[in-house]
Amino acid sequence: MAIERKRITRGALSLASEELTNKLLSILPWGKENAVHQYELADSLGVSADVLKGIIKRARRDEQPILSGNSGYWLSDNPEEIREFAHSLKGESFSMMKTAEGLEKAAEREEEAQAIERIRNKHAREENT
């Protein structure tokens, strides 16, 4: 007989955050070669993959050495590996900032084009009257 697990919503997460983090740290393996896939971890905690990512993000901010890759998540006690992972996160954030800047410029360009079109339409209407 399977036990049905209740999923924890984002709102309820703050109440259970410390407990979930402690449980996560107790089930995460040490070493990349023992990595566990996010869906397996989420299922073990009874949360969604998105909630798991939030738990991991907070744990990392609290200086827990949780690393991840294509093979899943793991704990590391290797300073070099931890630094390399931190460096890759910084690179990703820089890339995301550049992407966001590009989108902001695209929005500005569209606003300018729409403003020009409104002016042209206004002039065209005035010429027709």
Secondary structure, DSSP 8 states (H G I E B T S, - for coil): ---------HHHHHHHHHHHHHHHHHHS-BSGGG-B-HHHHHHHHTS-HHHHHHHHHHHHHTT--EEEETTEEEE---HHHHHHHHHHHHHHHHHHHHHHHHHHHHHHHHHHHHHHHHHHHHHHHHHH-
